[in-house]
Amino acid sequence: MDRREVCPSAASVLQQNRKKVQGLGSWDLALDRDGDGVRLRGPETAAWQGAGRALGQYKFRDLTVEELKNVNMFFPHFKYSMDTYVFKDSSQKDLLNFTGTIPVMYQGNTYNIPIRFWILDSHPFAPPICFLKPTANMGISVGKHVDAQGRIYLPYLQNWSHPKSVIVGLIKEMIAKFQEELPLYSLSSSDEARQVDLLAYIAKVTEGVSDINLKSWANHENKTANKITVVGGGELGIACTLAISAKGIADRLVLLDLSEGTKGGMMDLEIFNLPNVEINKDLSASAHSKVVIFTVNSLGSSQSYLDVVQSNVDMFRALVPALGHYSPHSVLLVASQPVEIMTYVTWKLSAFPANRVIGIGCNLDSQRLQYIITNVLKAQTSGREVWVIGEQGEDKVLTWSSQEEVMSHTYQVQLSNRAMELLRVKGQRSWSVGLSVADMVDSIVNNKKKVHSVSTLAKGYYDINSEVFLSLPCILGTSGVSEIKTTLKEDTVTEKLQSSASSIHGLQQQLKL
């Protein structure tokens, strides 16, 4: 059709789409007959020369353009546009995205499954965000690889790593997985009206928090009483696995090994297999866990501290939403470093309530301190409880419970200083952290209502006004943090906690979630 013959409304759509891609230039835009999008036409190299102008905010736009050229060769019918994506924290960003259908053979019939891919501005180092795009007469089959909003979760996404991971490879795995479990079904005419409302809701939130009932997935194979997942097969992950196994807490313990091949301790675990312990690389094996423990840390070669933390964030961006999808009622326990920031990142990416996202924080230091005071220094504390709180590391703070007992201030200061001196010479080995993690998991799974100093949302405490996670004495149970205990109010403690909160918040503001 001659573009001069396009009707005014369609021409308006085309003009809007041209404006959105900011003068895409050499990308040959073609309006579909139904006037609902733009298409990249033709694989010719010359047709892609203006891509850089459209992807101005993309960090690796040349790599992104090259990959989209490859996608266009295999799937020339996909339609591309720049639209606003709403993240779980309600932030928004204009992102390149494409829609189309992929052919899926299921029980002898071929189905064209509509999909939508959002390309993040850090592509190809971050995986695309993938959704089904059902029509009004289609229902979403919530299951292993698809949630109620139609978001798609696949091992290929979870293990995304440039340059070996590419969109065409992702689509091929998507087709293979959908052939095993068809993600959509046809609605009866009586259900179509409700589906229209649902689709409007999904389009509105795109990804964020929703109140859609997930019972069909939450009840699916929900047979294991105490299932725990440890994410990461490094030394800390293995230490947590051994400690939890030794305490007999879990009926089933899944260790997700995200590394390539089998290395060191992981091989030994496979050789000397432990009862009720399963080693797996598929995140879906974590489904219906009561506690999910994050021990992974990025091993990137970044130079600056901010770059190191950002590389951890990038890794969590692929892990947390998927694991939250598979275990929507779990408690997320973060042992990755820096623990305060990674706990905040996990909270934001999961959209879980704050009480169900906690970090290991200063729990180990607190337990050691209590032991030193009681068993090494043989001190009489008259029932006073003591904790290490605040930021893990050199800026941690000692504090006492606020109940009034007979202990002079001078004696309390002397005892605190001596105990902290002894505590500082103690290192944090993986096995000792693993024992501490197992103790916290025991309190959560068995609803012990025991007090632990863990990283929790500190906003509103000690006059902290920002969304930061710091260690505070918390009562732990099946729902995570059920109560935050009050401590003795001291100006020095408040000042140190506020200083830590300010420093952490400043770094968080520089991260790209």
N, C-alpha and C positions, 0 to 999 in steps of 0.2 A: 504494500500500500504506500502510495506517495505521502510523505509526511505533511505535505500541504493540505491533504484531504482529511487529516485527523480532525475529529469533532472538537469544539471548543473545550469541553470538559476534559477530554483526554489530553488535549494540548496543554491544558493547565497542569494536569498531573505530571506530564513530561517536563514542563518548565520547573515545577517544584522539585522533581527528582534531580534535574540538572543543577539546580541551586544547591541541593543538599550535598552533592558530590563536588561542589565548588569548582565548576569548570573542569570536569574530568578530562576534557580535551580529546586526546587520541583514543580513549576508550570509546568504542563505537556503541552509543546507547540506542537501543531500539525499543519502542513502546509495544507492549503486548496488545493483542486485539482486545483483551478485556480491560486494558488501561490500568492495571494494578501494579506495575513495577517496571524496572529497567533491566535490560539484559546486556551482558557483555557479548558482543557478536564477533565471532571469528577468532581463531588462534593466531592470527598474523602478528608478528613481532611489532610492526608499526602501530598496530591498534592499541598497544599497551604503553606507549611512550609517555603519555600524560598521566599515568597512574600516580606518580609521585606527588602531583599537585592535589589529588583527591585524598591521599593518605598522609597529609602533612604532619598529623600528630602521631603517626605510627613510627616507632623507634627504628624499625628495620623494614622500611617500606619497600626497598628493592627486593629483599627476600620474599616479602609478602606478595608482591606483584608476580614474581616468578612462580610462586606456588599456585596462585590463582590462575595463571596461564595454564598450568598443568591440569588444574581442576576443570577449566573450561574445555580443554581438549577431550576429556573423558565424559564430562556432563555438560554439554553445550546448552542445555535447556534451562540451567539454573538462572534465576533472576537476582540481580545484585542491587543493593541500595544502601544509603547511609541513614541510619535511624538511631533514635535515642534508646539506650538500654538502661534499665533501672536495676541496680545491684541490691543485695540484701540489706545493706546499711542505708538504703534510700538515696545513695549518690547516683548520679546519672552521667552518661558519657555517650557521645555520638560515635557509633561503631559501624564499620562495614559489615554487612550481613548478606546472606543469600538464601533463597528458598527454592524448592523444587521437589521432585519426587524421586525415590530410588526404587528399583524393581526388586521385590522380595518373593521368592517362590516358597509357597507354604501349602503342604498337603496336595501337591499337584496343580495348584492354581497360582497365577502371578498377580501380586497386589502392588500397586504403586503407592508407596508410603510417603506422605508429605512431611518434609523436614525443614528446619531452619537452623542455620549455623551463624553464630555471632563471632566475628574475628576480633580478638582483643588487640589493643595497640602494642602489646609486647610480642605479638606473633612474629616468627614461628617458635619462639622460646616458651610460649604459654599455649596450652591447647585451646581450641575453640569451645564455646559454650553451645551445646546442641539441644535442640528441642524438636519434638513432634509438632506438626502444624495441622491438626485435624480439622476437617470441615464439620459443618453442623450435624451431619448425619453419621459422624464417627465418634465412638467412645474410646477413652484411653484405658488400656489394660495395665493397671498398676502392677508392677512385678519387679523382677530381679534387676532389670536394666532401665526401667522407666518409672518416674514418680507421678503423683496425681496431677502435677502441673505440666506433665509431658517432657520434663527434662530427662535427658538420656545420659546414662552412666555406663561406661564400658571400660574394660581393662586397658584398651588402647589409649583412652583419655587419661587414665590414672597413671600410666607408665610413659606418658608423653615425654619425648626427649629429642630435641633437634640435634642433628639433621635426619636421624633415622625415622622419626615420626612425621608423616605427611597426611594431608587431608584426604587424599585419594585412598591411602591405606586405611584411614579411619572409616571412611564410607564402606570400604570392602568388609571390614570387620562388623560394621553396623548391619550390613545386609546379612552376613552369616549368622549373627546373633538373633536377628529378627526372624530368620528362617526357623530357628528353634522355638521361638516364642513370639508370636505375632503381637505387635504392640498396640494395635487398634482393632476395633470391631464395629460392625454396623449397628446403629441404633434403630429401634422401632420408631414409628412415626410419633408415638405418644411421648417418647423420650427426647425428641429433637428439640423441643422448646426449652427444656431444662439444659440441654447441651449448648444451646446458643448463649444462655446466661453464663454457663461455665466457661465457654470460650472467651466471652467478653471479660470475665474476671481474670482468666489466665493472661490475656493480652494486656490487661491493665497492670498486673504485678510483674509480668515477664518472668521474674525469678523470686522475688522476695518472700517474706513470711506470709503464710496463708493459713486459713482455718479449715481448709478442705480436710475431711475425715480420711485418714489413711488406714482405717480398720482392715480393709481387705489385704493390705500388705503387712500391717503390724501383727495380724493374727496368723499370717501364713507361716507354717512350720514353726510356730512359737512354742516349742516343746522343751527347750533346754532351760532348766531352772536358773543356774548360775553360769552364764557364758561370759567370758572375758576375752577381749582382743588386745594384743600388744602389737603396735605398729612400729616396725623397724627391727631388723635382724642384726644390729651391731652389738657391741658389748653390753650396753645398757639394756637393750631389748631382751637379750638372752638372760641377763641378771634378773630382770623383772619376771621373766618366764619361770626361771628356776625358783625364785623366792615365792611366787604365787603358788607354784606347783607344790613346793615343800610344805606350805601352810594348809594345803588341801582346801583352798577356798572355792576353786572352780570345778564345776561338773564337766566343763569343756573350755579349753584354753587354746585360742587361735593366735599363732605368731605369724604376722604378715611380714615376709621377707621381701623387701622392695629392691634389693640389689640384684645385679646380674650374676647368674651362676650360683654356686654354693661355696661359701668361704668359711674358713676357720671354725668358730664355734657352731655355726649353723650346720656344717657337715657333721660335727660330733653329735648334735641333737638328733639329726636324722639317723645316725648310726645307732646311738643308744636311746632309742625312742622312749619318751616318757608317757606314762598313762594319761589319757585325756588331753594330750597336747597334739595339736595339728599345725603343721607348717604349710603355709600357702602363700601364693603370690597374687591371688585374685581377691580384691577388696570385698567382693560379695560374700566371701566366706565369713566375714565378720557379722553378718546379719543377725539381729536380735540379741546383741551383746548388752549386758547390764553396764559394763564399764569398758570404754575404749581408751587405751593408754598410748599416748604419742611419745616415742623415744627417738624419732628420726631427726637428723640434722644434716643440712646440706654440706657437701664436701667440696664446694666450689673453690676456685683459686682467686676469689675476689680479694682486693687489697684492703679497702676501707671497711670499718666495722659496719657502717650502714649497708654496704654492698653485701656483706655476709648475712646480715639480718634479712635483707631483701630477698636473697636467694632462698632462705628458709621460708619466707612468706610465699614466694612463687611455688615452692614445693607444696606447701599447705593448701594453696588455692586449688590444687588438683585433688588433694586427699580429703580435706575436711567435709566439703559438701556431699561427696559420695558416701563417706563413712556415716555422716549424719543421716543420710537417706536410708542406709541399710539398718541403722539402729536408732530410730527417731526418739526412743524413750531412754536412751543411755545417759550415763554421766561421762563426760569427756575429761580425762585426766592428762594434763600436759607435763611432760618431763623434758621436752626439747628446750634448747637454750637460744636466747635468753628467756628464761621461763615466764617472767612477767609479761613481756611483749608477745611471746608466742601464745600465751593464754588469751590475751586480748584479741590477737588475730584469729584464734580458734573460735572465740565467742562471736566475733563479727561474721566470719565465714559460715558458721553453722546456723546462726540465727536462733540458737538455743537460749532458753532463759539463763540468766547469769548464775543462778544457783547450781546449774548442771554443767558448768564449765569451770574447772579449777586447775590450778597449777601445783606442782609439788612444793614450790616455795621453800619455806624455812622449816618444814616439818622435821627433817633429819637433824638440823641444828637444835631445834627445840627439844627433841627427844634426848639428844646427847647432853644438852645443858641440864635438863632435869636429872639425868643420871649422874652427872658430875657433881651437882650440888648435894644430892642425897647420898650417893654411894662413895664418891671420892673425897669430897670435902666434909662429909658427915655432918652437914649443917642442919640445924633445926629451923624449919621455915614456918612452923606453926600453922600449917595448912595452906599457906600461900602458894599459888600456882605461878609458874614463870614460863615465859615463851620468848622465842626469838621471832621478831616480826619485821615487816618492811620489805626491803629489796634484798634478794639473794646476793651474797658476796660481801664486800668490805663495808657496805652501807647498812647492813642489818642492825637491828636495835633490840636490846633486851628490855622486856617489860614484865611487870608483875600484875597479878589479878587485883581488882579494885576493892575486894573485900577487906575490911579493917581487922587486922590481927596484930598481935603483939610482936612487933619487930621494929627496932629503931631504924631511923633513916640512915644513920651512919653505918650500922651493921649491914643494912641492905645494899648500900653502895659498895662497901668493901667486898661483900660476898659476890655481887654481880661482876665486879672487875676481875676478881680472881677466877671465877667460873669462865668468863669470856676469854681470859688469857689461856686457859687450858683448852677451850673449845677451838681457838684459832689455829692451834698446831695440828688439829685433826683434818686430814684431807677428805675429799669426797670421792671414794672409789665407786666404780660401777656397782659392785656387789652390795655396798652399804646403801647406795641410793635404791637399789632393787629391793632390799629389805624394807626400807622406808615406804616405798611404793606399795609393796604387798600389805603392809600394815594399814595404809589408807584404804586400799581396795577391800580389805577385810571389814573395815568400819562401814564402808558404803554398802557392800553386798549383803552383809548380815545386820545392817541397820543398828549398829552398836551405839550410836549417838555419842561417840567419843570425840574429844576436842583435839584438833590438829591445827597447826599453824600452816595454812595453805594459801596460795595466791587466789584471791577472790576480788570481785569488783569493789574497790575501796571508795568509790564516790559517795559522799555523805558522811564519811568517817574522818575524824581528825581534821575537819574543815577542808577536806579535799573535794574540789569541785569538778575535776576532770575525770573522764572515763579511763581509769588505769587500774591494773590489777596489782595488789600488794599482799604480802602475807599478813594475815590476821588470824587470831584464834577462832576457829569455826567448829561447830558441831556437825559431824558428817553422818549421813544416813543414806537410805536408798534413793532419795531425791537430790543427793549432793549436799550442799550447804543448807542446813535447816535453821541455823542461828549463828550470828557473829557475837562472840563474847566481848564484854566490856573489859577494859584494862585500866590500870592506874593512869590518870591523866597527868602527864608531866610535860612541861614546855619543851624540854630538849627532845623528847620522843616525837612530839607533834612537829617540831621544826625539821627533824630528820626525815620523817615520813613525807612531809610536804615537799621537801627538797627532792626526794626520790621521785615523788609523783610528777613534779615539774620536769625533771630530766627525762623520765620515761615518756611522758606525754609529748615532749618536744621531738623525741625520736620517732614516735608513732606518727606524728604529723608528716614526717618525711617519707613514710612508707607508702607504696602503691599497692593497695589491696584489690 
